[in-house]
Every structure is written in structure tokens, then in C-alpha cells.
């Protein structure tokens, strides 16, 4: 597991990370999101101690890395594998040789290296490309090799720093599936640095938003989406544009309860004795729970307090939406994800 407490990193008078507190339990995937310059990559470099924190502690599996001697730190770093955006493979080495490199540096016996390389390449689906050079591999294949190399020393923690950035959607999905397999099959704790909200929704158990060096919001993905209407919540589950219907009163609805019935709309419509028009909706699974945002249209003659009272009983939060807001969303003037991704 990863335990970060009071982490600060400064360069002269500039503070890049300011009092970071973050815990990722064993066998979980956490995503750190935030705008460019928020400090995401600095955080990753501090976790594997490529950058020494100015203050605070970083513990991996109970061992505080910030208190180790240089010699002990080299040994402790074996617990942390890292996958970068470009995979950073050595061009003159084959895929197998790139994966073997950390093991060679660690002094593992040749027989053990060959066995581990074959196992890792098979794990990431690249055994058939073992003797290919990076120039002969696609971007997604190079990332798979990078992940295999990150696992070479059997780490407890894997850092993924924008590892899917620039990949096509199909390749991104295959990399995310692989990360989920590593969590589920090997119990690896994974920290994903990303600006892609689709990545967070697809694979993360936890999410933390970094802004100007501070974590401004964190929690499980489902909790963040359900408990607030924050920029991070809206970015994780964005609403599609809504066409303005002058005959209906528009209501913004957000799932708040952990167990919202799949037939709640029909039940609420019967209780209110009205038809419910679904103007836009996005409902997804997040972990073990269903999360959702909807814009629905109701009879404008209904009493607002009655609508709120009824919908609240079904585990959703509802509030009327001004038509001007709907027009702004429809024309792209309102960008919910700004500052969160």
C-alpha cells in the first residue's frame, strides 16, 4: 500500500506540492487527476524518490522511504515499478532485453531472468514479440513492454504516469484491462497519473484531484460522483447537451444513494401523476454501485417542493434548471470539466 502524509516539494521559493495526504490500500487502483502544472508528475517522482520531498513522509508497505539511506533506498525502490507515457524503451534492445534490463542490473541469475522475462511477456500478451525492437512495435505494444519491465522486480506498487496518453481508444482500453488484471491477479497497488476522465471511470477505485499542488477532492469514484456537484464530479460523469423544450420544466437529477432502483423513473412518474421526459442521461457502473446524471422534463405546473420530496425518496438529488443554462450547455458555453482534467 501507499501512505503519503504531509508531502511538500519546493524548488527554491516555488512550492509545487503542498501538504499532500493520500492513502492507497493494497490491491487498489488510484487515479490522480488535475490540470497541466498541478504537480501530478512531481508527485509520481516523489513517490519513487526520483525527487526528494522537502518535507512529509512516503511509506510503501509500511516502510517510510524518506528516512532510508541511499543504499537502503536502492533496495526499497524495487518495490515500485514505473510506466511512463512513452515507455522509454532502449531502441537497440529487443522487447525481451528491455524487460530483462532491471533484472540484469539487480544481479539476478541468467536462468531466473529468462524465466521471468518469458512469464512477464506472456502476462502482457507480448511473448510473440519478444525479439522485436521498439521501432517494430506499435505504441500500445511498446506500453505493454513498458508495463512488463515495470513488473520485472516484482514490485508491490506500480506507477503509471500518463501511460495511455496519445493512444487510440481501443489500445487505451486494452492497457486499462491489463492494469485491472494486474490488480486482480497479482494484488499490485497501482497509482495512475492521468488527465483522461474516461481512464478514471474505466479502471480506478479511488480518485484524487490535484490543483496548484494541493488535493482539493478525493474519494472512491462512485462517492465523488454521488456526493457533490463539484467540477471533478461533473467531469467524471459529464452530461450531454440538452435540447431546450419550452413546454417542459427541466430538472437536473443526480444519483445520490448507493442503491438507486433501475425503475425509479417510472415509479416517481406514477407518484407525481405525470409523464417524465428524459432529455439527456448518463448512467454507468462505478465499482459496485450505479452512478448517474439525468436531465428530465416535467409538467411546469407541478409544485417544486413536491417534486424534490418525491425524487429524494428514490435516492436522487433534483433541482430545476434555468432554460438559459440549458442553452449555454447546448452551445458548449458551459464546460463542466474545466479545471478538473
For each residue, the residues with C-beta under 8 A, 3 or more apart:
1: 23 24 25 26 60 61 62 189
2: 22 23 24 30 47 58 59 60 157 189 191
3: 23 57 58 59 60 62
4: 7 20 21 22 23 47 56 57 58 59
5: 21 56 57 59
6: 19 20 21 55 56 57
7: 4 17 19 20 21 22 43 46 53 55 56 57 58
8: 15 17 18 19 20 53 54 55 56
9: 15 16 17 39 42 46 51 53 54
10: 13 14 15 16 54
11: 14 16
12:
13: 10
14: 10 11
15: 8 9 10 18 213
16: 9 10 11 39 42 213
17: 7 8 9 20 39 42 43 46 53 213
18: 8 15 212 213 214
19: 6 7 8 56 214
20: 4 6 7 8 17 43 56 210 213 214 215
21: 4 5 6 7 215
22: 2 4 7 30 32 208 215 218
23: 1 2 3 4
24: 1 2 28 30 189 191 206
25: 1 28 189
26: 1 61 156 187 189
27: 183 184 187 188 189
28: 24 25 183 189 190 205 206
29: 179 180 183 189 190 191 192 203 204 205 206
30: 2 22 24 190 191 192 204 205 206 207 208
31: 191 192 193 194 199 200 203 204 206 207 208
32: 22 40 43 191 192 193 194 207 208 209 210
33: 40 194 195 197 200 207 208 209 210 232 235 340 341
34: 38 39 40 195 209 210 211 340
35: 38 195 211 339 340 341
36: 195
37:
38: 34 35 210 211 212 213
39: 9 16 17 34 42 43 210 212 213
40: 32 33 34 43 44 161 193 195 210
41: 44 45 161 162 193
42: 9 16 17 39 45 46 51
43: 7 17 20 32 39 40 46 47 193 210
44: 40 41 47 48 82 159 161 191 193
45: 41 42 48 50 51
46: 7 9 17 42 43 49 50 51 52 53 58
47: 2 4 43 44 58 80 157 159 191
48: 44 45 77 80 82 159
49: 46 52 58 65 66 73 77
50: 45 46
51: 9 42 45 46
52: 46 49 66
53: 7 8 9 17 46 56 58 66
54: 8 9 10
55: 6 7 8
56: 4 5 6 7 8 19 20 53 66
57: 3 4 5 6 7 64 66 67
58: 2 3 4 7 46 47 49 53 64 65 66
59: 2 3 4 5 62 63 64 65
60: 1 2 3 63 65 76 79 80 156 157
61: 1 26 79 156
62: 1 3 59
63: 59 60 68 76 79
64: 57 58 59 67 68
65: 49 58 59 60 68 73 76
66: 49 52 53 56 57 58
67: 57 64
68: 63 64 65 72 73 76
69: 72 73
70: 73 74
71: 74 75
72: 68 69 75 76
73: 49 65 68 69 70 76 77
74: 70 71 77
75: 71 72 78
76: 60 63 65 68 72 73 79 80
77: 48 49 73 74 80
78: 75 106 153 154 155
79: 60 61 63 76 155 156 157
80: 47 48 60 76 77 155 156 157 158 159
81: 149 150 151 152 153 155 157 158 159
82: 44 48 150 158 159 160 161
83: 87 143 146 147 150 158 159 160 161 163
84: 87 88 146 161 162 163
85: 161 162 163 165 166
86: 142
87: 83 84 134 142 143 145 146
88: 84 146
89: 93 95 98 134 142 145 146 149
90: 93 97 98 101 134
91: 133 134 135
92: 133
93: 89 90 97 98 101 133
94: 97 98 130 131 132 133
95: 89 98 99 121 126 129 130 131 132 133 134 137 145
96: 99 100 117 121 130 131
97: 90 93 94 100 101
98: 89 90 93 94 95 101 134 145 149
99: 95 96 117 120 121 145 148 149 152
100: 96 97 103 104 113 114 116 117 152
101: 90 93 97 98 104 105 149 152
102: 105 106 149 152 153
103: 100 106 108 112 113 116 117 152 153
104: 100 101 107 108 113
105: 101 102
106: 78 102 103 153
107: 104
108: 103 104 112 113 116
109: 112 113
110: 113 114
111: 114 115
112: 103 108 109 115 116
113: 100 103 104 108 109 110 116 117
114: 100 110 111 117 118
115: 111 112 118 119
116: 100 103 108 112 113 119 120 152
117: 96 99 100 103 113 114 120 121 130 152
118: 114 115 121 122 127 130
119: 115 116 122 123
120: 99 116 117 123 124 148 149 151 152
121: 95 96 99 117 118 124 126 127 129 130 145 148
122: 118 119 125 126 127
123: 119 120 148 151
124: 120 121 144 145 147 148 178
125: 122 144 178
126: 95 121 122 129 130 141 144 145 148
127: 118 121 122 130
128:
129: 95 121 126 132 136 137 141 145
130: 94 95 96 117 118 121 126 127
131: 94 95 96
132: 94 95 129 136 137
133: 91 92 93 94 95 136 137
134: 87 89 90 91 95 98 137 142 145
135: 91
136: 129 132 133
137: 95 129 132 133 134 141 142 145
138: 141 142 171
139: 142 143 166 167 171
140: 143 144 167 168 171 174 175
141: 126 129 137 138 144 145
142: 86 87 89 134 137 138 139 145 146
143: 83 87 139 140 146 147 163 164 167 171 175
144: 124 125 126 140 141 147 148 175 178
145: 87 89 95 98 99 121 124 126 129 134 137 141 142 148 149
146: 83 84 87 88 89 142 143 149 150 163
147: 83 124 143 144 150 151 158 163 175 178 179 182
148: 99 120 121 123 124 126 144 145 151 152
149: 81 89 98 99 101 102 120 145 146 152
150: 81 82 83 146 147 155 158 159
151: 81 120 123 147 148 154 155 158 182 186 188
152: 81 99 100 101 102 103 116 117 120 148 149
153: 78 81 102 103 106
154: 78 151
155: 78 79 80 81 150 151 158 188
156: 26 60 61 79 80 188 189
157: 2 47 60 79 80 81 188 189 190 191
158: 80 81 82 83 147 150 151 155 179 182 188 189 190 191
159: 44 47 48 80 81 82 83 150 190 191 193
160: 82 83 163 164 179 190 191 192 193 194
161: 40 41 44 82 83 84 85 193
162: 41 84 85 165 193 194 195
163: 83 84 85 143 146 147 160 175 192
164: 143 160 167 171 172 175 176 194 196 199
165: 85 162 194 195 196
166: 85 139
167: 139 140 143 164 171 172 175
168: 140 171 172
169: 172 173
170: 173 174
171: 138 139 140 143 164 167 168 174 175
172: 164 167 168 169 175 176 196 198 199
173: 169 170 176 177 202
174: 140 170 171 177 178
175: 140 143 144 147 163 164 167 171 172 178 179
176: 164 172 173 179 180 199 202 203
177: 173 174 180 181
178: 124 125 144 147 174 175 181 182
179: 29 147 158 160 175 176 182 183 190 192 203
180: 29 176 177 183 184 203
181: 177 178 184 185
182: 147 151 158 178 179 185 186 188 190
183: 27 28 29 179 180 186 187 188 189 190
184: 27 180 181
185: 181 182
186: 151 182 183
187: 26 27 183
188: 27 151 155 156 157 158 182 183
189: 1 2 24 25 26 27 28 29 156 157 158 183
190: 28 29 30 157 158 159 160 179 182 183
191: 2 24 29 30 31 32 44 47 157 158 159 160
192: 29 30 31 32 160 163 179 199 200 203 204
193: 31 32 40 41 43 44 159 160 161 162
194: 31 32 33 160 162 164 165 199 200
195: 33 34 35 36 40 162 165 341
196: 164 165 172 199 200 341
197: 33 200 201 235 236 238 337 340 341
198: 172 201 202
199: 31 164 172 176 192 194 196 202 203 204
200: 31 33 192 194 196 197 203 204 207 221 236
201: 197 198 204 221 236 237 284 286
202: 173 176 198 199
203: 29 31 176 179 180 192 199 200
204: 29 30 31 192 199 200 201 207 221
205: 28 29 30 220 221 287
206: 24 28 29 30 31 218 219 220 221
207: 30 31 32 33 200 204 218 219 220 221 224 232 236
208: 22 30 31 32 33 215 217 218
209: 32 33 34 215 216 217 218 232 340
210: 20 32 33 34 38 39 40 43 213 214 215 216
211: 34 35 38 214 216 339
212: 18 38 39
213: 15 16 17 18 20 38 39 210
214: 18 19 20 210 211
215: 20 21 22 208 209 210 218
216: 209 210 211 232
217: 208 209 224 228 230 232
218: 22 206 207 208 209 215 224
219: 206 207 223 224 227
220: 205 206 207 223 224 286 287
221: 200 201 204 205 206 207 224 225 236 286 287 291
222: 225 226 258 286 287 288 289 291
223: 219 220 226 227
224: 207 217 218 219 220 221 227 228 230 232 233 236
225: 221 222 233 236 237 254 255 286 291
226: 222 223 254 255 256 257 258 289 291
227: 219 223 224 233 256
228: 217 224 233
229: 233 234 254
230: 217 224 233 234 340
231: 234 235 336 337 338 339 340
232: 33 207 209 216 217 224 235 236 340
233: 224 225 227 228 229 230 236 237
234: 229 230 231 237 238 239 293 336 337 340
235: 33 197 231 232 238 336 337 340 341
236: 197 200 201 207 221 224 225 232 233
237: 201 225 233 234 282 284 291 292 293
238: 197 234 235 282 293 336 337
239: 234 242 252 280 282 293 295 329 336
240: 280 282
241: 280 329 330 332
242: 239 250 279 280 295 326 329 330
243: 279 330
244: 250 323 326 327 330
245: 248 250 277 279 297
246: 323
247: 297 300
248: 245 277 279 297 298 299 300
249: 297 298 299 300 302 320
250: 242 244 245 279 295 296 297 320 321 323 326
251: 295 296 297 298 307 311 318 319 320 321
252: 239 293 294 295 318 319 320 321
253: 292 293 294 295 296 311 316 317 318
254: 225 226 229 292 293 294 316 317 318
255: 225 226 260 283 290 291 292 293 315 316
256: 226 227 315 316 317
257: 226 260 314 315 316
258: 222 226 289 315
259: 289 290 315
260: 255 257 264 290 292 314 315 316
261: 264 267 314 315
262: 290
263: 266 267
264: 260 261 267 268 314 315 316
265: 268 269 276 278 296
266: 263 269 270 276
267: 261 263 264 270 271 314
268: 264 265 271 272 276 310 311 314
269: 265 266 272 274 275 276
270: 266 267 273
271: 267 268 310
272: 268 269 276 298 302 306 307 310
273: 270
274: 269 298 299 302
275: 269 299
276: 265 266 268 269 272 296 297 298
277: 245 248 296 297 298
278: 265 281 294 295 296 297
279: 242 243 245 248 250 294 295 296 297
280: 239 240 241 242 294 295
281: 278 292 293 294 295
282: 237 238 239 240 292 293 294
283: 255 290 291 292 293 294
284: 201 237 290 291 292
285: 289 290 291
286: 201 220 221 222 225 289 290 291
287: 205 220 221 222
288: 222
289: 222 226 258 259 285 286
290: 255 259 260 262 283 284 285 286
291: 221 222 225 226 237 255 283 284 285 286
292: 237 253 254 255 260 281 282 283 284
293: 234 237 238 239 252 253 254 255 281 282 283
294: 252 253 254 278 279 280 281 282 283
295: 239 242 250 251 252 253 278 279 280 281 321 326
296: 250 251 253 265 276 277 278 279
297: 245 247 248 249 250 251 276 277 278 279
298: 248 249 251 272 274 276 277 302 307
299: 248 249 274 275 302
300: 247 248 249
301:
302: 249 272 274 298 299 306 307
303: 306 307
304: 307 308 320
305: 308 309
306: 272 302 303 309 310
307: 251 272 298 302 303 304 310 311 318
308: 304 305 311 312 318 319
309: 305 306 312 313
310: 268 271 272 306 307 313 314
311: 251 253 268 307 308 314 316 317 318
312: 308 309 315 316 317 318
313: 309 310
314: 257 260 261 264 267 268 310 311
315: 255 256 257 258 259 260 261 264 312
316: 253 254 255 256 257 260 264 311 312
317: 253 254 256 311 312
318: 251 252 253 254 307 308 311 312
319: 251 252 308
320: 249 250 251 252 304
321: 250 251 252 295 325 326
322: 325 326
323: 244 246 250 326 327
324: 327 328
325: 321 322 328 329 334
326: 242 244 250 295 321 322 323 329 330
327: 244 323 324 330 331
328: 324 325 331 333 334
329: 239 241 242 325 326 332 333 334
330: 241 242 243 244 326 327
331: 327 328
332: 241 329 335
333: 328 329
334: 325 328 329
335: 332 338
336: 231 234 235 238 239 340
337: 197 231 234 235 238 340 341
338: 231 335
339: 35 211 231
340: 33 34 35 197 209 230 231 232 234 235 336 337
341: 33 35 195 196 197 235 337
